[in-house]
Amino acid sequence: MLMPSIFGENLLDDFFDLPFGTNFTNTNSDLMRTDIKDTDQGYEVTMNLPGVKKEDVKAELKDGYLTISASSNTSKDEKDDNGRYIRRERYSGSCSRSFYVGDQVTESEIKAKFENGTLTMLIPKKEEKPAVEDKKYIAIEG
């Protein structure tokens, strides 16, 4: 569907904006935008989580996968002088991303810091150990 635009912006962008930064007309979001930097010590993961509080962010390491989850509950209440609502909006949502970091990395080795809506994690590099083939022989009777 063609929508009128001014300077490349959709006229209804503000109308459909959600607190997480996504909207129905634009699927490009700044939420959980991630940069991964390869350093000598390991990997530095920087993730944008605008509008999310530290207590609403969870990081879990399971089976070699690091999963970062964030949730948000927001409410915008505006009242006039008589206490009547002019606008009342509520939004609740969650999102998550997973990265494979390897089976050798443990949760105690990962360092994480959350500051000003940005999560920074330092993940150490681990050498992949080649799988040693364990030969099992079957006894043959006779």
Buried (B, 14 or more C-beta within 10 A) or exposed (E): EEEEEEEEEBEBBEEEBBBBBBBEBEEEBEBBBEEEEEEEEBBBBEBBBBBBEEEBBEBEBEEEEBEBBBBBEEEEEEEEEEEEEEEEEEEEBEBEBEBEBBEEBEEEBBEBEBEEBEBBBBBBBBEEEEEEEEEEEEEEEE
